[in-house]
Amino acid sequence: MSLLEELTGLINASHRHAWTRFDHVRGQAVNYGLIDASVAKWKTPGEPAFVSSLLEYPMATHLLSEAIKRHLKPLGLCSATPLVSGVFIHQKPKIRFTTKRSEIELGDLLLVRQHFRSAVAEPEGKAFLIQAKSAAKPATGSLRGKEAMQHKLYSNWATPFTFPYKEIGPPPDGSTHWNFELGPMHHSASGVYGIVSNSKQATGFPGDCAWAIGAASSVPKGVKPSVEAPDSLAEIMEKFLLGQCGRAWKATPATSDHWSAFIVRCLEASVTWRPYPVQRLGSQLPRRRDAVHLLLGLGQAPHHCFPYRNRAQDLVEAWNQSFGSDGQGEEPPSADAGWDFQSPRVGISVLYVATYGDGPLSEQVPD
């Protein structure tokens, strides 16, 4: 079975998982203390449930980690067990444009990829944001109001904005507004729309995958924006794991690099977590995810903060040993980034994948 086929199966399983939980909770509404009149209005699990289930299912069963190791090891991208982790936070962070007082979500999910290459001091990184929409077909339909404002950002990531609730903090260069134009690669790779099927069968979705991906494009004034999603999430995930998709980011960004600084801060924020209830999946079934962090930081995290600490330390040790003692190459960056592991719960939902190996991300092709 190819990596693409395995990813399609995992994504579809998470979709079924959300529906199974949803049907159970809806059928046991009284036992959960829910009001029948409210439950009667529920037609689908909803976007938060689909996103949280996407984060939960593959990692809870370790299937995603196993698939990555099985397919990336022959390519030199996975010499040790990969680190796969995530955290779910609903409707955070909020942003505000310079010309508007209304607030919108920045996105529903941040995918972060890091690869620690043997004897190379700077890890390779890719990342991108996903704005989730639930629909009967792989398209958003016409977007209005705040959704249209959000489309404006996703079609032009050079649009300045602020975090009005200080969830991410000020830009690294001390300026008043964040601008994702500032960073590696072109800013158009910063984020996409993810359309998840709102029915149990993903009929008409690309690649028979329950999630589809599409990029936003600018529209003329007076035209209602919309997004079509021609690619399956499984296809995009495969390219992402191989380093062929997503926007590059630096683990130690310059002060002028807004994009990389945003990624690093989101990972830092995700080190502390607590259960997050998703109502339609049962308030007693929180989406409790593993803490996520930069790999070097993870190796220093307290045991109670990060259950994968030993695996992180193994990856760090293997990477450090790859430099040898002959003085070749630069020293690897310090494992002590000075981060506060008791920081407040802020940030964004994250899926984080880290690997170690001899091969580079940029030259790989799917099997």
N, C-alpha and C positions, 0 to 999 in steps of 0.2 A: 504494500500500500504506500502511495506517495505521501509526502508531507502535506500537499494540498488536500488530498482525500482525508487524511487524519484530522486536519484542522477543520474541514467542513463538518466532519462527524462530531467533533467536540463542540463547535459553535451550535450546531443543531441540537445536540444533547442539552446544552445550557438553555436553549429556547424551550425545549420540552419540559425541562426541570422547572422553569418559571411557571409554565401552564399547570403542571402537576400540583405545585404548591398553591397556586391561585385557586384551582378547583377545590382543593382540600379546605382552604380557609373559607372560601365562599360557602361550602357545604356545611361547615362547622361554625358558622357565624356566631351563634348563640354562645357556644363554648368559649369563644374568644372575646366575649363581651361587646360584640359589634352590633350595631343597629341594623335590623333587616332592611329598612327603607334605604339606608346608605349602600348596603351590600348589593341590593337589587339594581343599583345604577352601574355597578362594575360590569363592564363588558369584556375587558381584557386585563392582563396583569399590569399594564402601563409601562412607560419608558423606564422609570427608576427600577422596577422589578426586573426588567429584561437586562438592564446594565449590571445590576448587582449580581444577577444569576450568571451573567457572562464572566464576571470576575470570580465567582465562587466555584462553579462546577469543575472547570478543568484543573484548578489548583487543589481543590479539596480531594480530588481523586488522584492527583499527581500525574494525570495523563498528559497534560501539556508539557510538563518537564520531561517526561519519558520520550515523547515524540520529538522534542527539540534535540535531546541527546542522541537519539537513534539516527536522525537524519542529518544533523550538523556535525557530528563527530567525524564522519568520513571526509568532510570538507575542511577539517582543521579548525573548526569554530567551537568545538565543545569537548575539551580534553578532560573535563571533570563534570560532575553533576551540575547542571545549570541552576541558577537562582531565579525562581519564578515567584512573584509575590504581588499583592495588590491591596488596595484599600478603597472602600466605597464611601463617598460623601455626597449627599444629594444637594443639588442647587447651590453649589459653591465652586469657585468664588464669583461674586457679582462684579461687574465692571460698569463704568460710565464713560461715555464719549465726552469730548471737550465741548461740543455744541449742544448736548442733550443732558437733561437732568434725570431722565428715566434710566433705570438699571436693567441690565440683562445678564444672563449667565454667560460666562466665558466658554463653557463647554461641559459635556457630561463625562468625558473620559480622556485621560492623557496616557498614551502609550509611550513607554520609554524603553529603549534598547541600549545596553552597554556591552562592549566586547573588550576584554583585556587581553591584548596580544602579547605573546612571549617576547621579552626583551624590548618592548616598546613602552616608554614611560607614560604616554598619554593614551588613555582608553578611547576607543572609537564609540561614538554615540549617535543614535538617531531617535527622533521623537516626533509625535504629531498628536493633535487634539481631534476628538470626535464629538460632534453634536448629534445626539440621538433623536430620531423621530420614529414614532410607531405609525405604520400605514398598511393598507391592504395591498399596495404595489410598491415597487422600488422607486418612489418619487415622493417629494414633500407635498405636492400641490402648491397652490398660491400661498405665499407667506405674507402676513399682515402684522401691523403693530410692532410689538417688540421682536417678533420673529423676523420681520423684515429688517429691523435694526441689526439683529444678529447676523443676518445674511450679508449685510453691508460689510461687517468685519471679516467674515469668512471669504468674501470675494476680494477683499483688499486688506491684508494684514499690516499694511503701512498706516492704518488708521490709528491715531493716538487714543489712549484711554487711560483711566485710572482705576484703582481698586478702592472704592469709597469706604469700605469697612476695614481697610489695611490688612486684608487677609494674606496678601503676599508681601506687603511692604513697599517702600519707594523703589524706583529704578536704581540700578547699581551706580549710575553716573551722577546721581543726585538731582536729575531733572524732575519736572513735575508730572510727566506723563510717560507711560510705557509705550514703546513702539517696536513691534516685532519685526519691523524692517531691519532693525539693528541686530545682526547676528550672522552666523554662517549660512551659506546657500541663499537662494531666493526665498523671500517670505511666503510665496504662494504655497509652499509645502508645509506650512504650519498647522493646517487643520482642514478637515473634511466633514461631510455629513454622513452619518450612519443611519440607514433606514432599516428598522427591524419589522418583520411581518407581525401584524396584529391579529393574525389567525393562527391556528395550530398547524396548518399546512402552509408552507412558504411558496405557494403556487405563483409562478411567474417571476420569482426572484433569481438573479444570475447564479449559475453554478449550483442550483438547488440548495443554496445556503440561506438560512433564515435572516441573515444580515447582509445588506448591500451598502456599498460605499460610492459616494459621488462628490465631486468638487463643485463649489459655488463659483459662479461667474457674474461679473457686473452686468446690470441691465440698464437700459435707457430710462431716463426720468419719466415717471408716470406709468411704467410697466411693473406689475406685481412680480416680485422675484419668486423663483422656484428652483428646485434642484432635482435632477434625475440621477439615479445611482446605478451605473452600468456594470460595476465590478462587485464581486462577492467579497465579504470581509475575509474569508479564508484565503483568497488570492492575494489580498493586500497584506494580510498577516504573514503569509509565506515570504513575500518580498521584504517585508519589514524585518523578519528574523534573519534574513540573508543580507541585510544592509542595503537593499535596493529600493527601499521606500521609506519615506519619512524625511525629516529635516535634521541635518547634522547639528550637534550641540557639543559644547566643551565642558568638561567636568570642573575645570578651573578657568572660568571665563574672565575676559577683560572687562573693565568697568563699562566699556562702550557696547558690550554684548548683552542686549536686553533679553533676547530669546534664551540663550544658555543660562542666564541668571534666573530666569523664570523656572526653567526645568529643575535647576539645582535647589531652588527654594521650595518647590513643590515636593521634592524628594525629602528634603530636610523636615518639612512639616508633617510628612506622612509617617515619621518614626513613632509618633504617639497616636494611639487609636483607641476606640472603644466601640462596643456594639452599636449598630445603627439600625433601627427598626424600619422595615418596609411594610406598610400597613397591609397591602393586598396579598403579601406573602406570609402574614401572621406576625403580630407584634411580638410574640415570644420567640420568633425565629430571626434574630438580628443578623444582618450581613456583617459578620465580624471577620475582618480580613487581617492578614499578617501585615506587620509594619513594613514599609518600603524605604529603602535608603540607598544612597550611593554605596557601592560595594566596599570601599575602604572604610567608610563610616560604619557600615554594618558589622564589620569585624570587631569594632570597639563597643558595640551596643551592649547594654546590660541584658542578661538572660531573660528577665521578665518583660523586656520591651520587644525582643526579636527572637522568635522560636527557631529561626534558621541560622542562628549565630554561628554554630559550628561549621555549617556548610560555607558560610561567608568567609570564615577564617581560613578554611581549606583552600578556597579560591584565591584569597589574598596571598597566602603562603606560597601556593604554586606560582602565582604571578611574580611575586618578589624573587623567588628562586630562579626564575627564568633569566634574570639579569646576570647571574653568575658572579664571579669575583675577579673577572679580568679587567674591570674598569670600563668595559664597552658600554656605550649608551649612557643616557642620563639616569640620575637616581629617580626611582618612583616617587610620586608625591606622598606626603606624610599621611599616615593612616589616622592621625588625630586632626580632624578638621575643626575642632573647637565647637562642635555643635551641642546644643542643649537638648538632651533626650527627654526633657520634661516640658518641651515647648507646647503651647496651646494647640488644640485641634483645629487646624485650618488647612487650606490647600484645595485639592481637587481629587476626584477619583482617579486612581493610577493603576495601570498594569505595568509591572517592571520585570524585565528579563535581562539577566547578566550571564555572560559566558566567558570562558577563558580558553585560549588555544593559539596555535601557531599561525593560522591563516587570517588574512584581513577580511573585513566585511565586504568591501567594495567590489571584490573580484569574483564573488560567488554566483552560481546560477542554480535554479531549482533542479531537483533530480527528476 
